[in-house]
Amino acid sequence: MLRRMLVALSASLLAACAADPAVSDVARVRVAKPLGSVQCSGGGVSVQEQAKQLGGAGVKVHASSCATDGRMHAAMCGAGDGRLGVLEIAAADLKAAQAQGFKPLDDWRGAAAVPCR
């Protein structure tokens, strides 16, 4: 009985995804690049500026967010703060993004999502 309910629930969820035009069958990957901001004074670029950079290289950005690189940083004004811009792109555009200095988010071991500021 429980098995039938799980199968029915799974089928209905899959059907809902298939009917949703927002769900794409294109493989996507998240790439990241340091924002260049520093402790105490901020600076650097915004994740929106990074998206424009990729757009200029012909890469469509589907979503954006921010993260930290997961590394320890000396607590000192002017030192890097480890903030990253994270952009979701089509997997087919990965090489073009890498040519712009982005790396797959999986390469940033320990990266953790944080709110963009």
C-alpha positions in Angstrom: 0.0 0.0 0.0 2.7 2.4 1.0 4.7 1.5 -2.1 1.7 2.3 -4.4 1.3 5.7 -2.7 4.9 6.5 -3.2 4.8 5.5 -6.8 1.7 7.6 -7.4 3.2 10.6 -5.6 6.4 10.3 -7.6 4.5 10.1 -10.9 2.4 13.1 -10.0 5.5 15.2 -9.1 7.2 14.2 -12.4 4.1 15.1 -14.3 4.0 18.5 -12.6 7.6 19.1 -13.6 7.1 18.1 -17.2 4.1 20.5 -17.4 6.1 23.4 -15.9 7.7 25.5 -18.7 10.2 26.9 -16.1 11.8 23.4 -15.8 14.4 22.9 -18.5 16.0 19.7 -19.7 19.2 21.6 -20.4 22.0 20.6 -18.1 23.2 23.4 -15.9 26.3 24.0 -13.8 27.2 26.6 -11.2 30.4 28.5 -11.6 32.1 30.9 -9.2 34.6 33.7 -9.2 35.9 35.9 -6.4 34.1 39.2 -6.1 37.4 41.0 -5.2 35.9 42.6 -2.1 38.1 43.2 1.0 37.4 43.3 4.7 36.3 46.6 6.3 35.8 48.5 3.0 34.1 46.0 0.7 34.7 47.0 -2.9 35.2 44.6 -5.7 32.4 43.8 -8.2 28.8 42.7 -7.8 27.4 39.4 -8.9 25.3 41.4 -11.4 28.5 42.8 -12.9 29.9 39.2 -13.2 26.7 38.2 -15.0 27.2 41.0 -17.4 30.8 39.8 -18.0 29.5 36.4 -18.9 26.7 37.8 -21.0 29.3 39.8 -23.0 31.1 36.4 -23.7 27.8 35.0 -25.0 27.0 33.0 -21.9 23.4 33.2 -20.6 23.1 33.4 -16.8 20.0 31.6 -15.4 20.5 32.4 -11.8 22.9 34.1 -9.4 23.8 34.0 -5.8 26.8 34.6 -3.5 29.0 32.4 -1.4 32.2 32.4 0.6 35.2 30.4 -0.5 35.3 28.3 2.8 38.9 29.2 3.5 40.3 30.9 6.6 41.2 34.6 6.1 43.3 36.7 8.4 41.1 39.3 10.1 42.7 42.4 8.8 41.3 45.5 7.1 42.2 45.4 3.4 42.7 41.6 3.3 40.5 39.5 1.0 37.1 38.4 2.5 36.7 35.3 0.4 33.3 36.3 -1.1 32.4 34.6 -4.4 29.8 35.4 -7.1 28.0 32.2 -8.1 26.3 32.0 -11.5 24.2 29.2 -13.0 24.8 28.6 -16.7 24.3 25.9 -19.3 26.9 23.1 -18.9 27.7 23.6 -22.6 28.9 27.2 -21.8 31.4 26.0 -19.1 34.5 26.5 -21.3 33.5 30.0 -22.2 33.0 30.8 -18.5 36.3 29.3 -17.6 37.9 31.6 -20.3 36.5 34.5 -18.3 38.1 33.3 -15.0 35.2 31.3 -13.5 35.6 27.9 -12.1 33.0 25.2 -11.4 31.6 25.8 -7.9 32.5 22.2 -7.0 36.2 23.2 -7.3 35.7 25.6 -4.4 35.8 23.0 -1.6 34.1 24.3 1.5 32.2 27.1 -0.3 29.1 28.1 1.6 26.1 30.2 0.4 25.7 33.6 2.0 23.4 36.5 1.2 24.6 38.9 -1.5 25.1 42.4 -0.2 
